[in-house]
Amino acid sequence: MDYDILLLNVIYAFLGLVVLIIAYKIFDWVEHKINFAEQINHGNIAAAIFLSAIVIALSIIIAGALG
C-alpha cells in the first residue's frame, strides 16, 4: 500500500476543512446582521437551510480548488 497517497488525502481533507471554517467565519463576519447560531437554536428552519446551502456551496468551491 502506498502511504504517500494516503497521507496526501488526509492533508487535503484537513486543508479543505480548515479553509471551509475560515470561509464560514468570513461569511459570518460579513453578514453580521443575522446571528445564525442563535436563529437555529430558536428553531428557525429557514436560517438552517440557508446556512446549509452556504456550507455546501463553499465545500464545492473548495473541492474544485483543491482537486
JOFEN-V165586 format. One record per residue. N is the residue number from 1. RES is the residue in three letters. PHI is phi in degrees with one decimal (* if undefined). OMEGA is omega in whole degrees, -180 to 180 (999 if undefined). Layout:
# JOFEN-V165586
((N;RES;PHI;OMEGA) (N;RES;PHI;OMEGA))
This chain:
# JOFEN-V165586
((1;MET;*;-177) (2;ASP;-90.6;-176) (3;TYR;-76.4;178) (4;ASP;-64.4;-180) (5;ILE;-67.7;178) (6;LEU;-62.8;178) (7;LEU;-64.3;177) (8;LEU;-62.9;178) (9;ASN;-62.9;178) (10;VAL;-65.3;179) (11;ILE;-63.5;179) (12;TYR;-64.2;178) (13;ALA;-65.1;178) (14;PHE;-64.3;179) (15;LEU;-62.9;178) (16;GLY;-63.0;179) (17;LEU;-65.5;178) (18;VAL;-63.8;179) (19;VAL;-64.9;178) (20;LEU;-63.5;179) (21;ILE;-65.1;178) (22;ILE;-64.1;179) (23;ALA;-64.0;177) (24;TYR;-65.1;179) (25;LYS;-63.3;177) (26;ILE;-65.1;178) (27;PHE;-62.0;180) (28;ASP;-65.3;178) (29;TRP;-69.5;-180) (30;VAL;-70.2;-178) (31;GLU;-99.2;-175) (32;HIS;-84.7;-180) (33;LYS;-71.5;-178) (34;ILE;-116.0;174) (35;ASN;-91.4;-174) (36;PHE;-63.0;-179) (37;ALA;-62.3;179) (38;GLU;-67.1;180) (39;GLN;-64.9;180) (40;ILE;-68.2;177) (41;ASN;-64.9;177) (42;HIS;-84.1;176) (43;GLY;90.4;179) (44;ASN;-77.9;-177) (45;ILE;-66.7;-180) (46;ALA;-62.5;178) (47;ALA;-65.9;179) (48;ALA;-66.2;179) (49;ILE;-66.5;179) (50;PHE;-62.1;180) (51;LEU;-65.3;176) (52;SER;-62.7;178) (53;ALA;-63.9;178) (54;ILE;-64.2;-179) (55;VAL;-64.8;178) (56;ILE;-65.2;179) (57;ALA;-62.6;178) (58;LEU;-62.9;179) (59;SER;-64.5;179) (60;ILE;-65.6;179) (61;ILE;-65.2;-179) (62;ILE;-66.7;178) (63;ALA;-62.1;177) (64;GLY;-66.8;180) (65;ALA;-72.8;-179) (66;LEU;-83.2;-173) (67;GLY;-82.9;999))
